Amino acid sequence: MPIAPGNCLNSAASLFLTAGIPAVCHTTRIALNECSFGFVPHAGATYLCSRMEGDLGTFLALTGMPLSGSDALKLELADMYVKDPVNFEDNIIVGA
């Protein structure tokens, strides 16, 4: 169960989003922004993006637009919201 308490970019975002139970908090910022640096998205990002509903994965891979933790929950990319990542055992909200 990974928790992203800050920036989660590129390879870290791919690994985070494909984990078993990804958890986000109010400071989470997720972006698959390899293309904004002139790179082609790597295998982890293309695997993840090709399995997102509609054209959301294509949009995220081509634009590198960052998502907040609440956006990731709404788009069902994350499973849990953690109020306080330091004491997460007491603050987990499933599917908030």
N, C-alpha and C positions, 0 to 999 in steps of 0.2 A: 504494500500500500504506500505508494509515494505521495508526498505532500509537496506542492509547489508554493512556497511562501513568497516568491518574488518573480523575477524574470525566468522564463523557461523557453529558451529559443533553440531553433534548428534541431540538432540531433537530440538534445535533451527533451525538447517538446515531443519528438517522435517516440522516444522511449517512454516518456511520461504518459502520453495518451494511449499507448498500446499496453500499458501495465494492467494488472488485474483489477484494481480498485483505485483509480486516480482520485486524489482529493485536492481541492483548491481552497483558497482563502481570499480575503478581501484585497490583498496586495498582489495576487497572481496576475501575471501577464504572459500569455502563451502566443508564440508566433512561429510560423514556419517560413522564415524570411530569407532563405538561401538565394532566391531569385533577385532580391533587392541588392545583393552583393555581386550579381553577375554569374552566380553558380547555378547548376542544375540541381533540383532537389534530389537527395540521395535515396537509396532504396527504402530506408525506413519511412521517409516522408511520403514517397509515392505509394507504398503499401497502405499506409494510413489514409491518405487522401483519396485513393481509388475506392475505398470502402465507405466513405461518408455519403450521406443521403444527398440526392440531387447533384448539383454542381458545386456544393460547398467546398469540397476538397480541392477542386480545380481552382476555385476562387482564392482559397487560402494559400495554396502553393504558388500561384502566379502573382498575387499582390503582396504577400507577406504581412497582411493586416493583423495586428495583435488582437487577441481576445482577452477579455477580463475573466476572472473566475466565475462571475455570475453568467457571462456569455457561454462559457464552457458547460455550465450546468444546464442552461436552457437548450443548448444544442446537443445535449446528452453525450458530450465528450468526456465529462467527469462524472463520478458517481456520488461524491460526498463534498460537503462544504464544512470547513473547519473554522470556527470563530477565532480561536487563538492557537496558532501553530506550535507554541511552546508547550502548552498543556492540552494537547489535542485529545487525550482520552476523555476529558470531561466536556468537550465542546463540539463533538461530531454531530452534524445534522445530515442525515442520509436523504439524498435527493431533494435538497432544499430548493 
